[in-house]
Structure formats: structure tokens, C-alpha cells
Amino acid sequence: MTDSPEPPRWVVEQPALTALALLSAALALFVALPYLQYVLFGGVLAYILLPAQRRLEEYVRSTIAAFALVVAAVLVILAPLVYVLRVALQQSTQLVSAVQEGNLDLEMVERELAANGYAVDLTAMYESYQGSITTGVERVARGVIDVVGGLPGIAIGLTITLFVCFALLRDADRLLEWLYHVMPIDDEVQQELFARLDRLMQASVVSNVVVAAIQAGMLGAGLFVLGIPAVVLLTVLTFVLTLLPLVGAFGVWLPASIYLVAVSRPVAAVALVAYGLLVTVSDTYLRPALIGQTSAFNSAIVVVGIFGGLIAFGAVGLFVGPVVVGSAKITLDLFARERTERGAGTDSSVADAAARTEPSTDAGAAGSDS
């Protein structure tokens, strides 16, 4: 029967300080939990921008470089997103008010849709599904109210995201040194752990975003050539769906092909199906080429990580979920390896000690016999 491992000496000698450190870490996590998804979003954004930060630091101070990148991220990512949400809220509110007040001119809407290539008889549709439409409008109204009511919290969360991103970009090296100093793990194990986590983050975040952007651009170009309405919206939708496993660009080009058949354009529909299959199949070649061979990833980890991450962390779970599950596998692998190696080392030392004591015992016995 093997003896149970003894606790580290620093735990035995400083039990109060150890308990205080664990309690402080637990309280800090408890404080951060309400805005955890925004903190994670800031971390993901900082990881994506870190190569640009390294380049800019060759010419300017780290603080100036980090501030410039955060401003660029706001202009490129957050500003268009806020604009789209604002327009969507305004149009949703106008639609709800028009339906509730009976001022919705269906014939005008039909003319606008027909001018954009959509021939729909909204009057007959409204008469057939009046009850369902009314219920849906009420739900939209409640959703708009909920979104508007949650805007202060979203604003606070986005502010936290920007500050976290700025701090991580500016102090990335010092944070890494602090982790090396604080974590009670051997330096060699920490270096291997951080290197494998870096490859995992690159596979989950950077490479998947690049693959989604390439596929969205390919399909968007095809939709534009075929004259499909709302190309920009469909391209953005393709980008989002490509990040999801089991869906991908298929969720956009198939409905678009059905639409082309409905408007009596079968040749264009066949061409879109062929081109859409090409875009979907390109995922098979693009993802391995960009992601590479990451041993912590397999199909189960990706699927569970993405969909579980969406529930646990919101939209940022698309990137964080697979990293969390994959890092658990990496950590358990390192733990099992270190336990096995230390156990083997302990057994060998015990065997060596026993071997060293055996000759002296034999010598003592021989002397007593003489």
C-alpha cells in the first residue's frame, strides 16, 4: 500500500496565508461573475490584437499602442454593431406601432418587396395568420422593451470589455510573469502548459475567425454575382453560421437556392448549389491548414465546447467554450504525466535505498558469524 503524498511545505508552514489567498481568489471570481462574458470577450479581443500590439510597440510606447488598437476595435467592430442594433430597434419599434395602430400599408410593403425581387401577397398572408402575427408582434414589443431596459447593463459590460482589452494589451508581459510567479507549478510545466494553451487559443479563435471570414467572402461574392437581394446581410449571416459546427454556409446558400427556384431562376439556383457546395467543402481544407494538428481538439470537444459555451458564456462562448474544454484535457494530461513521473521517481529512489542497505546488512551478518 503506497503512502498518500504529503502536502507542500508552504501549505503546512503558512496555513492561514494559504486560506486567505484561496478566499481572496474565490471572492474576486464571485465579483467578476456577473460580467464574466464581457471579461472573456475582452480577453479574446486582446488575444486577437496582440500581434498588432507587438508590431506597434516597435515604434511607440505600449500604452499608446494599446489605446490605438482599442480605439480601432471600437471603430471597426463595436461601432457598426451598435449602428445595426440601433437601426433594427428603430425599425422594430415602428413596425410594432404601425401594426398596433392599424397604420401598416401592406400594399406599399408589397411594392417595396417586389422592387427588391420578392413577390409576396402580404394581404392574404396577414388574413390567414392574423392571430399568430399579432402574438408575434406582442413578443417583439416585449423583446424591444427588454433590450432597451438592458442597454445600461450592456454599456457597462462593453466598457469592462474595452478596459480589460486595454490592460491585457499593455501589460501582457507583466501578466505572464505574474502568473509564473504566483502559480504553484514548476516552471517547465508552466511553460509547456502556456505553450499548448496558446496553440489552443490560436486554433479556436484566430483560425476559426479567418476561416469564417474567407467562406463568408466567397459566398457573398457568389450571391452578389447572382443578384441575390440583401447580400451584405446574408454575408454577415454566413460569417456567424460558419462559426457553428454542423451548420456553416449551408444555412445560407440552401434557402437562397430555394428562393431562386421560387422566382423562376432554376439555372441560377443550380449554379448557387454547385458554388455553395464548393464553399462548404472548402472548410475541409481551410480549417486543417489554418488550425493545424492540435491534439487537444477533436469533433466532440468542438461541438460540446461551442454549444455549451454559448449557454454558459453567451456569444463569446463560440470561442471560449472549446478553449475551456480543450484546456481541461491539456491540464489533465499534464497532471497525469507529472503524477506518473513522480511516482516512478519515488519508486526508483525507494528501490535504490533498499539496494544500498542490503550489502551492509549482509556484511554485518557475515561479521557476526565470524
Residue pairs with C-beta under 8 A, 6 or more apart in sequence:
8 184
10 18
10 184
11 18
32 39
35 156
35 157
35 160
36 313
37 157
37 313
37 314
37 315
37 316
37 317
38 157
38 158
38 160
38 161
38 164
39 160
39 161
39 164
40 313
40 316
40 320
41 161
41 316
42 160
42 161
42 162
42 163
42 164
42 165
42 168
43 164
43 165
43 168
44 205
44 316
44 319
44 320
45 73
45 77
45 161
45 165
46 164
46 165
46 168
46 169
46 172
47 168
47 201
47 205
47 206
48 205
48 206
48 209
49 69
49 73
49 165
49 169
50 168
50 169
50 172
52 69
53 62
53 65
53 66
53 69
53 169
53 172
56 64
56 65
56 68
56 69
57 65
60 68
62 169
62 170
62 171
63 170
65 169
65 170
66 166
66 169
66 170
67 166
69 169
70 162
70 165
70 166
70 169
73 162
73 165
74 162
78 158
89 144
89 147
89 148
92 140
92 143
92 144
93 144
95 104
95 137
95 140
96 137
96 140
96 141
96 144
97 103
98 104
99 133
99 134
99 137
100 137
100 141
106 122
106 123
106 126
107 123
109 122
110 120
110 121
110 122
110 123
113 119
113 120
113 122
114 120
116 229
116 230
117 227
117 229
117 263
118 229
119 263
126 133
168 175
176 194
179 190
179 194
180 187
180 190
183 190
185 193
189 334
189 338
192 334
193 330
193 331
193 334
196 296
196 330
197 323
197 327
197 330
199 292
199 294
200 294
200 296
200 297
200 322
200 323
200 326
200 327
200 330
201 323
203 291
203 292
203 294
203 297
204 297
204 305
204 319
204 322
204 323
204 326
205 319
205 323
207 287
207 290
207 291
207 292
208 243
208 287
208 291
208 318
208 319
209 243
209 319
210 290
211 242
211 283
211 286
211 287
211 290
211 291
212 238
212 239
212 240
212 242
212 243
213 239
214 282
214 286
215 238
215 239
215 242
215 248
215 249
215 279
215 282
215 283
215 286
216 235
216 236
216 238
216 239
216 242
216 249
217 235
218 279
218 282
219 234
219 235
219 238
219 249
219 252
219 253
219 275
219 276
219 279
220 231
220 232
220 234
220 235
220 238
222 253
222 272
222 275
222 276
222 279
223 231
223 234
223 235
223 253
223 256
223 272
224 231
226 260
226 268
226 271
226 272
227 268
228 234
228 256
228 259
228 260
234 252
234 256
237 251
237 252
238 249
238 251
238 252
241 247
241 248
241 249
241 250
241 251
241 252
242 248
242 249
242 283
243 306
243 318
244 306
244 318
245 299
245 302
245 303
245 306
246 303
248 280
248 283
249 276
249 279
249 280
249 283
250 276
250 280
252 276
253 272
253 273
253 275
253 276
253 279
253 280
254 273
254 276
256 272
256 276
257 269
257 272
257 273
257 276
258 269
260 266
260 268
260 269
260 272
261 269
291 297
294 326
296 326
296 327
296 329
296 330
297 322
297 326
301 322
301 325
301 326
301 329
302 322
304 321
304 325
305 321
305 322
305 323
305 324
305 325
305 326
306 317
306 318
306 321
306 322
307 321
308 317
308 321
308 325
309 316
309 317
309 318
309 319
309 320
309 321
309 322
309 324
310 317
310 318
310 321
311 317
312 321
313 320
313 321
